[in-house]
Amino acid sequence: MNSKENPDDFYERFQQQLEESQAWPGLYMFKFIVKSNPEQINKLKQLFNNPSEGVSLVNSSKNKFQSLTITIEMKSPMEVIDIYKKASAFKGVIIL
């Protein structure tokens, strides 16, 4: 979403794209970039009820950032959007 776009318009368009791109329920891959901070990583994992499978954490070359990928079964596009809305409230988290 760019800074000039209305969030409601963005999420409406995103929901439509998700509905058209795959069958629901289904696996969905979330990817986040955060400064190396175990607390931030844990907060993000809590959005998914701390999954034990489908989680990948990769450090950047200088260990300043970490890439968190979570692949998890989601019920619907709205469930995906809800996670993104919650994650966007976290300071310093880049959502890919």
N, C-alpha and C positions, 0 to 999 in steps of 0.2 A: 504494500500500500504506500503510495506516495503521500507527502505531507499535505497536498492540496485536496486529496480525495476524501470524500465523506466516508467515515468508517462504515455506516450502515450500507451504503452503496457497494463498498468493497466486499463486505461479508455476504451480501445478497448474491453478488456475482460469483464469489468464491464458493458459496453453497451450491449454486447451479453447476459450476465446474466439477465439484466433487460428486454430485449426483450423476453427472454424465460420464465421469471417468472410470467408475468402478461399481461393483455390486456391493450392497450393504446388507447386513454387517460384513466387514472385511478388514484385512490388515491395512494399517496406515502407518507411514514412516514420518515421524516428527524429527526435526533437526534444529538444534540450538547451538549457538556459540556464546560462551561466557568467559569472563576473566577467570583464571584459575582460582576458584573459591569453592571449597567443598560444601559450604553452607548453601550457596546458590544452586549447585548441582542437586543437593538433597531436596531443596524446595521444589525444583522442577520435577524430580522423581516422585515427589508426594502428589503432584497433580495426577499421576497415573497409579496411585496407590502402591508406590515403590515396587515396580515389577522386578522379577528376578531373571526373566528371560527377555531377549530382544533388546538388550541395552548395550550400547557401545560408547565408550568414553576414550577420546583420543586427544593427546596433548599436542599443542603447536610446537614448532621446532625450537622455540626459545622458552617453552613452558609458561608463557604469559596467558595463554588462552586454552580452553578445552572445547572440543566439539562433542556434544551429547546427542546421540541418535537413539531414539526409542521406536521400535516397531511393535505395534500392539493392535489387537482386535478392537475395532470401534464399531458401535452400533449404527451410527448415522453421521451424515455430514454435520449436523448440528452439534453432535458430541465432539467432533474434531474442532469446530469453530469455538466451542466453549473452552476447550483446552488452550487454544491460541489466545483467546481474550484474557484468560487468567494469566498466561505466561507473559503477555505484553505489559502487565502491571509490574513485573519484576524489573528493577533497575539494572541496567547493564547487560541485559539478555538480548542477543540478536536472534531473531527467528528467521529461519531459512525455509 
